[in-house]
Amino acid sequence: MLKKKFEAVLNGELTVDFTLANLVLKGEAINSPELIALPSLEPHPKKTPNDSQLKAIKVSQGLPLTLVWGPPGTGKTETLARIVECFLKRGMKTLVVAHANAAVDEATEDIAEILKTTEYYNRGQIIRFGNYQKEKLETDYNLVLLEKIAERIGATLNQEKEQLEQQKGKIEQHLTYLTSASEAIQEREAVSHQIKQLTDAIIYNKGEIADIKVQLSKIENDLSGLQTKLRKAEFSGAVKRFFLGLDPIKIRQEIDRATVWLDSSRSELRERALRVQEIEQQKSEAEARLYAIQQKVGSLLRSLSLSELDLRNKEQELNAEKSRIIARISEIQKKLDELQKRVLSEARVVCTTLTKTFSAKEFPDTPFDVLVVDEASMAPMPHLYWALGRCRKAVVIVGDFLQLPPICISEEDMAQRWLGQSIYQRNPSVIG
């Protein structure tokens, strides 16, 4: 994603000022800081800067590039918070970044702690942007969280949204009862239709049975005639059979065919009779089910105090109301989302990870005045370079060059050069 961002800049599709970035990349610095009068610092019983920390704070206000170094436990993050406080009170919009969420959370907490009683905190001008991990931010400093600030500012919208959600819940509950009644009516209609089909099937099969019986009667009569004819042929002489056209062999063949037809018809008659019995049993069960459903429909309609016609109308009315509420909730949510974007764009301090500066579409388009980098030894150079491009006036690099550099899995020279080195390794001049 970052590669595409840089390609967009090279292609002229995106405009980013990398002046400050190039200053840092080349290791250029102004040795004599401009004398800037520090604004008064907020009192804090446990976070009063010592002499070395105070010196770092003063220097950072007068140089475009400042390095704050110290081994673990020397109060670098507390110093960072005081540096941010000074920039903030001097009217400078500040971006605070680190490679990891945990480091961003620590910096945010320290900044919020010393500024909690100020309007900067209470008006939501200090924001932790992105996925925070430290619960204390939510419990003790929730006005640094974007959604909480937006909720506070958009209290009226949130109240309306909450009321609409409650209305929607009641409608859905009522619709559950109406749907049960409607489903029961639909089931009743389906069973009624089934009973009609079963009745038609019974009538059809009984008609077929009547036709088979007529056919059986005819076959039996024909067979009786053939048997009489066979006996006559058997008791007649050859000459008489010849003149009377009586051929015993042919007559027997006709009797055999008639017998087969008779057996087949009787078998079909039995099958039809059994089929009628089965259908009549199914119809009886369906009628019993229909009665139970009718009882259920009646009970549901009585409990709802509605007729079947009123039920359909009420269901349509509530569904229409539910759709209207959902549309309004969506509209409110859109406004709240836009509110978050506005709050973020108007923030005076934004604390986030380096990755968020190029991956989050909500990240403010307006450039910052100052970039403050914590745990700089872990910051990949391309990420840091991009973040520097979002700032115009000054950068403060906080960290320890003796700590581990960024993690780079690839062994390729280009990857190691840009992803495996920290700002300290890339430009030793920034550490003296």
Secondary structure as the mmCIF struct_conf table of DSSP 4:
data_model
#
loop_
_struct_conf.conf_type_id
_struct_conf.id
_struct_conf.beg_label_comp_id
_struct_conf.beg_label_asym_id
_struct_conf.beg_label_seq_id
_struct_conf.end_label_comp_id
_struct_conf.end_label_asym_id
_struct_conf.end_label_seq_id
HELX_RH_AL_P HELX_RH_AL_P1 LEU A 2 LEU A 10
TURN_TY1_P TURN_TY1_P1 ASN A 11 GLY A 12
BEND BEND1 GLU A 13 LEU A 14
HELX_RH_AL_P HELX_RH_AL_P2 THR A 19 LYS A 26
TURN_TY1_P TURN_TY1_P2 GLY A 27 GLY A 27
BEND BEND2 ASN A 31 SER A 32
HELX_LH_PP_P HELX_LH_PP_P1 ALA A 37 PRO A 43
BEND BEND3 PRO A 45 LYS A 46
HELX_RH_AL_P HELX_RH_AL_P3 ASP A 51 SER A 60
TURN_TY1_P TURN_TY1_P3 GLN A 61 GLY A 62
BEND BEND4 PRO A 64 PRO A 64
STRN STRN1 LEU A 65 TRP A 69
TURN_TY1_P TURN_TY1_P4 PRO A 72 GLY A 73
BEND BEND5 THR A 74 THR A 74
HELX_RH_AL_P HELX_RH_AL_P4 LYS A 76 LYS A 89
TURN_TY1_P TURN_TY1_P5 ARG A 90 GLY A 91
STRN STRN2 THR A 94 ALA A 98
BEND BEND6 HIS A 99 ALA A 100
HELX_RH_AL_P HELX_RH_AL_P5 ASN A 101 LEU A 115
TURN_TY1_P TURN_TY1_P6 LYS A 116 THR A 117
BEND BEND7 THR A 118 THR A 118
HELX_RH_AL_P HELX_RH_AL_P6 GLU A 119 ASN A 122
TURN_TY1_P TURN_TY1_P7 ARG A 123 GLY A 124
STRN STRN3 ILE A 126 ARG A 128
BEND BEND8 GLY A 130 GLY A 130
HELX_RH_AL_P HELX_RH_AL_P7 GLU A 135 THR A 139
TURN_TY1_P TURN_TY1_P8 ASP A 140 ASP A 140
HELX_RH_3T_P HELX_RH_3T_P1 ASN A 142 VAL A 144
STRN STRN4 LEU A 145 LEU A 145
HELX_RH_AL_P HELX_RH_AL_P8 LEU A 146 ILE A 153
TURN_TY1_P TURN_TY1_P9 GLY A 154 GLY A 154
HELX_RH_AL_P HELX_RH_AL_P9 ALA A 155 GLU A 234
TURN_TY1_P TURN_TY1_P10 PHE A 235 PHE A 235
BEND BEND9 SER A 236 SER A 236
HELX_RH_AL_P HELX_RH_AL_P10 ALA A 238 LEU A 244
TURN_TY1_P TURN_TY1_P11 GLY A 245 GLY A 245
HELX_RH_AL_P HELX_RH_AL_P11 PRO A 248 LEU A 304
TURN_TY1_P TURN_TY1_P12 SER A 305 SER A 305
HELX_RH_AL_P HELX_RH_AL_P12 GLU A 308 GLU A 346
BEND BEND10 ARG A 348 ARG A 348
STRN STRN5 VAL A 349 THR A 353
TURN_TY1_P TURN_TY1_P13 LEU A 354 THR A 355
HELX_RH_AL_P HELX_RH_AL_P13 LYS A 356 SER A 359
TURN_TY1_P TURN_TY1_P14 LYS A 361 GLU A 362
BEND BEND11 PHE A 363 PHE A 363
BEND BEND12 ASP A 365 THR A 366
HELX_LH_PP_P HELX_LH_PP_P2 PRO A 367 PRO A 367
STRN STRN6 PHE A 368 VAL A 373
BEND BEND13 ASP A 374 GLU A 375
HELX_RH_3T_P HELX_RH_3T_P2 ALA A 376 MET A 378
HELX_RH_AL_P HELX_RH_AL_P14 MET A 381 GLY A 389
TURN_TY1_P TURN_TY1_P15 ARG A 390 ARG A 390
STRN STRN7 CYS A 391 GLY A 399
TURN_TY1_P TURN_TY1_P16 PHE A 401 LEU A 402
BEND BEND14 GLN A 403 GLN A 403
HELX_RH_AL_P HELX_RH_AL_P15 ASP A 413 TRP A 418
TURN_TY1_P TURN_TY1_P17 LEU A 419 LEU A 419
BEND BEND15 GLY A 420 GLY A 420
HELX_RH_AL_P HELX_RH_AL_P16 ILE A 423 ARG A 426
HELX_RH_3T_P HELX_RH_3T_P3 PRO A 428 ILE A 431
#
